[in-house]
Amino acid sequence: MAFDGYTSLSFERPRPGVLLVLLDRPAQLNATDAMLHTELARVWRDIEADDDSRAVVIAGRGDSFCAGGDLELLEEQIGNFDVLVRTMDEARAIVGGVLESTKPVVAAVHGAAFGAGLALALLADVSIVATDAKLGDAHVRLGIAAGDHAVLLWPLLCGMAKAKYHLLTGAPLDGREAERIGLVSRCVPAAEVRSEALDVAERLAASSPTAVRWTRATLNHWYRAAMPAFESSLAHEMLGFFGPDVSERLARLRAKLQESNSGESG
């Protein structure tokens, strides 16, 4: 499997049996536009068909793992039924693709991790995060429900009290705090994130494939049991794009970013 035809993802084979999948929009801090979102939804079928890959590492090229949803994609979704149906189906495919993969997944997270990128980081079987990484779910701040992964994952990872605090307020947290509350597996210095993730993936690739596969498959029943909550949250997220809040908040955010950019250029 050559993984041809991808434009926003790139692929490397840095260790025996390990496939490195890179979110590859570094100039945009790997923000998720329509193409990247689509590719993240379909890549898991190709990974499944690739016999040379026994473990997968997800990472971001450049300064960040993923800065969240691209503003143009978010604005395109406002009031657009067809785009929202496509986005909802792809979000479901991203979550299901990781959970149902027969191959273990390790996330190597540095810089910012928001939106679909954060979903990938937390869906991974092992998440290696930089101590100074910035993680968060800003859905509520944008005027939409937290829907692409958070209701499914956060309560199981860090408990309901912490999940409600961060998801209702949108308060971000760094890698140290994320590890402390159990949201991620480990935090290490930023310079060590990629190598540590590759080391873990190499160990998993060298392990008994059936033992690893069946252990993660049974552990993931905890997530499958919560899938009705995920489906509800995903539907409510999409519903929010028909309301007034998201338009107003995205307009303010775009104006703020334009002001910041004009200040830098001046």
Secondary structure, DSSP 8 states (H G I E B T S, - for coil): ---TT-SSEEEEEEETTEEEEEE--GGGTT-B-HHHHHHHHHHHHHHHH-TT-SEEEEEESTT-SEE-B-HHHHHHHTT-HHHHHHHHHHHHHHHHHHHH-SS-EEEEE-SEEEHHHHHHHHHSSEEEEETT-EE---TGGGTS---SSHHHHHHHHH-HHHHHHHHHH---EEHHHHHHTTSSSEEE-GGGHHHHHHHHHHHHHHS-HHHHHHHHHHHTHHHHHTHHHHHHHHHHHHHHTTSHHHHHHHHHHHHHHHHHHHHHH-
